[in-house]
Amino acid sequence: MLEALSRTGWRNYSLFVRAEDGLVVGYFESDDASAAVRGMESEDVNRRWQESMAQYFVPGAAMEQVEQYFYLP
């Protein structure tokens, strides 16, 4: 999975979990986020991971891209 993420352009990838209810939020950087996501969709390791983790996903929920509005270097 790590090799596939790197190969498809994902970097600085982090997952955060809220202990109270298990909400998971992911963050990654890429030169082209849409292309990086499409690249992972074609990776077999991602398909297997998605299948094994499906029980933890909210049905119908999808990855949502948001715009950065503040950055503190």
N, C-alpha and C positions, 0 to 999 in steps of 0.2 A: 504494500500500500504506500509506504513512504517513497519508494522509487517511482511509482506511478504519479503520485502527487507532484514530485519534483519534475518529472518528465513532462507533465502537462502544464507546468508554469505556476504552481502554487508555491508560495513562500510565506514565512512568518505566520504559519497556520497555528491557531490556538483554539481550544475548546474550553468553555467555562460552564460550570454547573451551579445551579442554585439549590442548595441542600434541602430547603424547605419543601419544594415540590418537584425537584428533579429537572427543572427547565434547563435545557442545554442551548447555549449560544456559541456559534462558531465564528471565527474571524480569520481571513487570509488576505494576503496581498498578491497581486499579479499585474503584469503589464496589460493584460486583457482578461478580465474576470470571466466574461462570457465564454471566451475561447477555452479558458482553463476548465470551466465547468463542463463544457461540451467534450473536452478531451477526456475527462474522468468518466463521462457517460459511456465511452467506448472501451474502457478498461475492464477486463474480466474480474480483476481483484476487487474493483469497486462494486460490481454487480453482486459478488459473493458477500461483501461486507453489508451492502444494503439489505440483502435477504436475511442475513443473520441478525441485523439490528432492527428490522421492520417492526418488531413488537414494541419498540420504544418510540416510534414516530407517531405523531398525530395524523390520523387519516386525512388526506387532502392537503396537508401542510406542505409547503414548498420552500426552497431556498429563496430568500428575498435579498436583493442587493439594495444597500442604502448608501447615501452620499455622505462623505466626510464633511463636517462643518467646523471642526476645530482640531488643532494639532498642537501639542506642546513638545517641541524637540528636546 
